[in-house]
Structure formats: structure tokens, C-alpha cells
Amino acid sequence: MTPDFWIERWQKGEIGFHQASGNDLLPAHWPVLGSAPDSTILVPLCGKSLDMAWLAAQSHRVVGVELSPLAVDDFFREQGVEAETRTVGPFMVRTAGPITIWCGDIFDLPGEAVKDVAAVYDRAALVAFPSRLQTRYAKTLETLVPSAPVLLISLSYPDGQIAGPPFSTPLMQVTELFGARYNIGICETRDGLAQSPNLRERGVTALDEAVYVLRPKIT
Ligand SMILES: C[S@@+](CC[C@H](N)C(=O)[O-])C[C@H]1O[C@@H](n2cnc3c(N)ncnc32)[C@H](O)[C@@H]1O
């Protein structure tokens, strides 16, 4: 999965993963992390997710990371706010109010972007990567924000039913990726097929959605 793949998807408007009303599992499970209202939340691979606005409405500061400048432009335009722009190395960094989005590759993200981060919200980030990059992504989170708990929304479907993304990522894989460094709790599992018309149309016949809380073993 190269950066160009995602840049082109945004250019062609092929963003079936985007949820027009945000993700309902976030408000249901966010309190489990116990994040202080003024704390900073990292949203990796944020797209133009309205979940960032929801987190900001809970009085959090939000740091998003997203490859596509179109996604970042859309987010701020749809929020009806003007974002200030600066450049940090290969990143265009755009800020409006409590929300800052670092536009570039998460694997190049500098430590200064995440210095205040207290927790991570991952919806459709881990599952956007194939297996090899999932390993790299897990290590990147562990390195960048070693003491931050993670609310992770993952999904799984029958093996080989579609070519990802999203890549089926069941509990066993979440455990392989994160189990050495985090205690893994399951907050909820549910049948997600009804809420995923995009995946139904692509041929997925069974879809499990799961919400995990990952708590670092050493803080
Ligand atoms: C499946 S979408 C999920 C977007 C968002 N989390 C949501 O819930 O709508 C994955 C997003 O990650 C972005 N992306 C993919 N690889 C990336 C990378 N290496 N660094 C930063 N963003 C990336 C893509 O452009 C895309 O917007």
C-alpha cells in the first residue's frame, strides 16, 4: 500500500470508509480511557473524520496525521474554519482552534508532533495497512507515544473475501501486534455488516467490529 494509492483514492473521491456522522463506537467507549478534558489525542490516519470534531467538542486537543492534502482541506472547509498553515520538514501542518493535522506520512512523523499526546484513537488506521505495515505501524505508535493508551476499532471478515484495505484484523492479530507492550481489553464486539454498505457491495458477507482498549504495560 503506497502513499500514491491513498492520494489517488482521495483525488478520485473513492472514500467509502468516510462516515458522514462520525463513528458511533467512539462516544460509547471513549470514557473508558479516562482522558482529561484538556489532554491531547492523536488520531493517526485521520482522513477527514468527524470523530476529530467530536473529540474537540469533549474539550480535547487533537493531533491528526493524514497523507492526503485534499482530505485535510476538506476537513477544515467542512468544519467551516480557516486553518493556519506552517511547514515542518516534509509535513504541511494545519491548525484551527484545538485541531492540528500533520499532512504527510505517519512513518516520518517527528516527535515534536506528539510531545503532548495522552491517548490515541484509531478507527480504520491499523486496518488500512497490510500485515507488514501493520507491524511497522504498531512499532511506530510504541516509539512515538509509548505511555499513551489506545482506543482501537478493528474489524474482521472471512479470509480472502476481499482484497484490502480494509485488511481483516481479528483479535489474534491485534494480540500479535500489541500484546507484548500493551494489556488488551475488549470493550465491545458487534456485527458491523449492516453499517458497512460499502463492504457489503464489495462482497463481504460477515463483518465483526471490535473495540479494544490497549493500555501500555510500562508507563
Ligand atoms: C481507511 S482511511 C481512514 C480515515 C479515518 N480514520 C476515518 O475513520 O475516516 C485511511 C486514511 O489513512 C491515510 N493514510 C494511509 N496511509 C497513511 C500514512 N502512511 N500516513 C498518513 N496517512 C495515511 C489515507 O489517506 C486515508 O485517509
The ligand as an SDF file (V2000), in Angstrom:
LIG
                    3D

 27 29  0  0  0  0  0  0  0  0999 V2000
   -9.2720    3.8930    5.7690 C   0  0  0  0  0  0  0  0  0  0  0  0
   -8.9330    5.5900    5.8100 S   0  0  0  0  0  0  0  0  0  0  0  0
   -9.4970    6.0160    7.4430 C   0  0  0  0  0  0  0  0  0  0  0  0
   -9.6610    7.5030    7.6700 C   0  0  0  0  0  0  0  0  0  0  0  0
  -10.2440    7.8740    9.0420 C   0  0  0  0  0  0  0  0  0  0  0  0
   -9.5210    7.2700   10.1380 N   0  0  0  0  0  0  0  0  0  0  0  0
  -11.7190    7.5410    9.1220 C   0  0  0  0  0  0  0  0  0  0  0  0
  -12.1270    6.8860   10.0820 O   0  0  0  0  0  0  0  0  0  0  0  0
  -12.4590    8.0020    8.2350 O   0  0  0  0  0  0  0  0  0  0  0  0
   -7.1760    5.6330    5.9610 C   0  0  0  0  0  0  0  0  0  0  0  0
   -6.6010    7.0290    5.8070 C   0  0  0  0  0  0  0  0  0  0  0  0
   -5.2160    6.9990    6.1020 O   0  0  0  0  0  0  0  0  0  0  0  0
   -4.4990    7.7690    5.1740 C   0  0  0  0  0  0  0  0  0  0  0  0
   -3.1510    7.1630    5.1310 N   0  0  0  0  0  0  0  0  0  0  0  0
   -2.8000    5.9780    4.5730 C   0  0  0  0  0  0  0  0  0  0  0  0
   -1.5090    5.7210    4.7770 N   0  0  0  0  0  0  0  0  0  0  0  0
   -1.0180    6.7500    5.5190 C   0  0  0  0  0  0  0  0  0  0  0  0
    0.2680    7.0400    6.0620 C   0  0  0  0  0  0  0  0  0  0  0  0
    1.3200    6.2310    5.8730 N   0  0  0  0  0  0  0  0  0  0  0  0
    0.4220    8.1930    6.7830 N   0  0  0  0  0  0  0  0  0  0  0  0
   -0.6350    9.0370    6.9720 C   0  0  0  0  0  0  0  0  0  0  0  0
   -1.8730    8.8100    6.4630 N   0  0  0  0  0  0  0  0  0  0  0  0
   -2.0740    7.6740    5.7560 C   0  0  0  0  0  0  0  0  0  0  0  0
   -5.2970    7.6810    3.8850 C   0  0  0  0  0  0  0  0  0  0  0  0
   -5.0990    8.7730    3.0170 O   0  0  0  0  0  0  0  0  0  0  0  0
   -6.7390    7.6040    4.4190 C   0  0  0  0  0  0  0  0  0  0  0  0
   -7.3110    8.8950    4.5050 O   0  0  0  0  0  0  0  0  0  0  0  0
  1  2  1  0
  2  3  1  0
  2 10  1  0
  3  4  1  0
  4  5  1  0
  5  6  1  0
  5  7  1  0
  7  8  2  0
  7  9  1  0
 10 11  1  0
 11 12  1  0
 11 26  1  0
 12 13  1  0
 13 14  1  0
 13 24  1  0
 14 15  1  0
 14 23  1  0
 15 16  2  0
 16 17  1  0
 17 18  1  0
 17 23  2  0
 18 19  1  0
 18 20  2  0
 20 21  1  0
 21 22  2  0
 22 23  1  0
 24 25  1  0
 24 26  1  0
 26 27  1  0
M  CHG  2   2   1   9  -1
M  END
$$$$
